[in-house]
Each structure stands twice: as C-alpha cells, then as structure tokens.
Amino acid sequence: MKIAFYSPLKSPDHPVPSGDRLMARQLIRCLTLCGHSVEVVSQLRAFIRDHDDRDGRDALLSYGEAEVARLREQWHRQGAPDLWFCYHPYYKSPDLLGPALCASFALPYVTVEASYSHRRNIGVWSDLQDRVLDTVRRAAVNICLTGRDRAGLKAAAPEASVASLKPFLDADAFFETVPRPDPRRLVTVAMMRSGDKLASYQVLAQALGRIRHLPWMLSIVGDGPMRDDVRALFSDLPEGRIEWLGQKEPSEVAEILAGSALYVWPGCGEAYGLAYLEAQAAGVPVIAWATAGVPEVVENGTTGILTAPGDVDAYAAAIATLLGNDDERRRMAGNARVRVVRDHSLKAASRALDAILHQHLGDQP
C-alpha cells in the first residue's frame, strides 16, 4: 500500500530526539519492512499544552484546515494514498487532518497508540479529546501498545476496533554490542525536561541518597532545558559519583549501556519507555517502578526489578539488591536480551503489524 503517515505530536523529522520521534521512525521502518511505501505527509505539530488556551486551540484548528486544503489539492493532482496511518493522537495532540481527508477520498484510517482519559475532559482539551474519540470509533483498527491504552479505548468506545502490538525497538545497534559491565556502574538515559522526567530524576536522586554507602557510580545520558535543575537534585551526593555525559548518538548510547551493570529509571508517568528496551537489548537489567505500561516491557524478577510506584525506599532497596548479587544480575541480563529478540524486535513487530493490517483492512490496492 501507499501509506500517508502522520504523527501530530512530533514528526519523525523533528530535530529534538524523544521517545515519540523514535517510535514514529520505527513504525515507518516496520511498515517499510512489510513492503509498503510510506510518506510523512505533514509536519504540522498539533499540540495544546494548557487546557485553557482557547486562542491556541483556535489557531491550531485554522492551521489544520489550511493543511487539509493543501493535501486535498495535492492528492487531486498527484493521486491519493491507500491508507492514512496516525501515530499517537491524544487529548493534547489530536489528528486534525486525517479524518477529513479520509472522508473526502474514502480512505481507511488507522491509529497507533491512541489514548483516552475521562480526567482530561476539561477546557479546550475536552473538545480535542472528543475529536480523538470520534476518530477512534471510525478507525478501521486502533493498534494499542499497552493493555492500559487498550482498556481505556474500549471503555470509552466499546464499538471501536482494537488490536494489540507489543512495544518494539530497532535494536541492532544494541544487539551488536558486547556486554562488559562494570559491576558498580549504574546508567540512565533520559531527557531533562519538566514534568514526569524531572520527577523521575528527583526520585532517582532520593533513592541513591539512601544507598550512598555502597560503591556505585551513575552515568547520566541526556540533556534539556531542566539540566541545571536536574544537576541540583544530585548535588548532595558524594563528589565524583555522577558522570554527566550529555546528549549522545544511538551508537554511543549502545556502547555506554554495554559498560553498565544496571539501568535505573523510576519512570514516573512512563507510558512504557523505549529506553528500557534499549537497555535490555544491550544486556542491562532494569530497575523501575511498576507504573502504567512499564510491566509490559520489563518482566519483574526476570529481566529486572519493578517496585511499587511512590515507594522510594523500595526502589533504593532494589538497586542495592542487584548491586550486591552479581549472579542474579547476570541471569537477568541474559534473560533481557532473549526477551527483546523474541518479543520486542523490529522483525517481530513487522510481522505482527502486517498481520493486523491484513486482518482489519483485507486486500487494499
């Protein structure tokens, strides 16, 4: 098929790295492996940060109408695609383009990682989320990456067509590394921004403060607007314990992970966390909170340890446990690589995605 790909929150061509950008790029690779031709058809970022931003909402709707008109005219001249494929529409970032274009050209509509939350029906988000829910109901299939998202969609729209796809990773760079873990070396890879990321850094700093008597070192890969705030969180720890590496390329991240013993990131508000899969692909067990979709990518007791969200003491104790048990750490490291290859690799995902499209779309042109 000729597929029109659109991600309203962040284009796969966006200059700033993030999990959203990475997953958008990986979905395109998956579709390409399935034999489809994929085009990113719009760079419009549809994002309303505040629920009371009516002016921003109105301006965004106007931009959306203009973009629909542009694509409609282009497709009349050059031919329309066979399918509209939208990644991650939600209450802050709806798809303002696909529904109108699909109606005009009689195209099937597919979503991946669409979500719905009754708690977000406030201010302008309520109208935007209504739009998301309408597209979910009309979609040929809504592909869910976590059981939590699937349950949320079915609760809000029982008639919606849904399918499950396990979170996945283009992990070749991580599989190719040879693990050489320093048993004292902890590592985390995360952007430094406000909200859940900063909250996770805060929990991590608190947990490490509780086990400062142990001989660990922490390498932090990441950068962002909150870098000074993040550094301040760790300022009470003994000097020389934290290695600030800044932003790194994927190949460099793979090498850093290969030299680490444990991946530590609580994951406050984490949907599932591609970085957890990267760590496991490199043979690094994960210590995280059992929050949202994290248990779907980290198997507690097998590829890492998951502790109760909000319990900093339990999180610190889990880090201490694996720092003090090298045999257990090595067992989890081996399990982690096997599980990513089996369940979360790009090849496994491409086969599963192709089966979903065939099941719900039949034989498209």
C-alpha positions, 0 to 999 in steps of 0.5 A: 500500500501507499501509506500517508503517515502522520504523527501530530505530536512530533514528526519523525523529522523533528530535530529534538530526539524523544521517545515519540520521534523514535517510535514514529521512525520505527513504525515507518521502518516496520511498515517499510519492512512489510513492503509498503511505501510510506510518506510523512505527509505533514509536519504540522505539530498539533499540540495544546499544552494548557487546557485553557488556551482557547486562542491556541486551540483556535489557531491550531484548528485554522492551521489544520484546515489550511493543511487539509486544503493543501493535501486535498489539492495535492492528492487531486493532482498527484493521486491519493494514498491507500491508507492514512496511518496516525501515530499517537493522537491524544487529548493534547495532540489530536489528528486534525487532518486525517479524518477529513481527508479520509472522508473526502477520498474514502480512505481507511484510517488507522491509529497507533497508540491512541489514548483516552482519559475521562480526567482530561475532559476539561477546557479546550482539551475536552473538545480535542479529546472528543475529536480523538474519540470520534476518530477512534470509533471510525478507525478501521483498527486502533493498534494499542501498545499497552493493555492500559491504552487498550482498556481505556479505548474500549471503555470509552468506545466499546464499538471501536476496533482494537488490536494489540502490538507489543512495544518494539525497538530497532535494536541492532545497534544494541544487539551488536554490542558486547556486554562488559559491565562494570559491576558498580556502574549504574546508567540512565538515559533520559531527557531533562525536561519538566514534568514526569522526567524531572520527577523521575530524576528527583526520585532517582536522586532520593533513592541513591541518597539512601544507598550512598554507602555502597560503591556505585557510580551513575552515568547520566545520558541526556540533556534539556532545558531542566539540566541545571535543575536536574544537576541540583537534585544530585548535588548532595551526593558524594563528589565524583559519583555522577558522570554527566555525559550529555546528549549522545548518538544511538551508537554511543548510547549502545556502547555506554549501556554495554559498560553498565551493570544496571539501568535505573529509571523510576519512570514516573508517568512512563507510558512504557519507555523505549529506553528500557528496551534499549537497555535490555537489548544491550544486556542491562537489567532494569530497575523501575517502578511498576507504573502504567505500561512499564510491566509490559516491557520489563518482566519483574524478577526476570529481566529486572526489578519493578517496585511499587510506584511512590515507594522510594525506599523500595526502589533504593532497596532494589538497586542495592539488591542487584548491586550486591548479587552479581549472579542474579544480575547476570541471569537477568541480563541474559534473560533481557536480551532473549526477551527483546529478540523474541518479543520486542524486535523490529522483525517481530513487530513487522510481522505482527503489524502486517498481520493486523493490517491484513486482518482489519483492512483485507486486500487494499490496492 
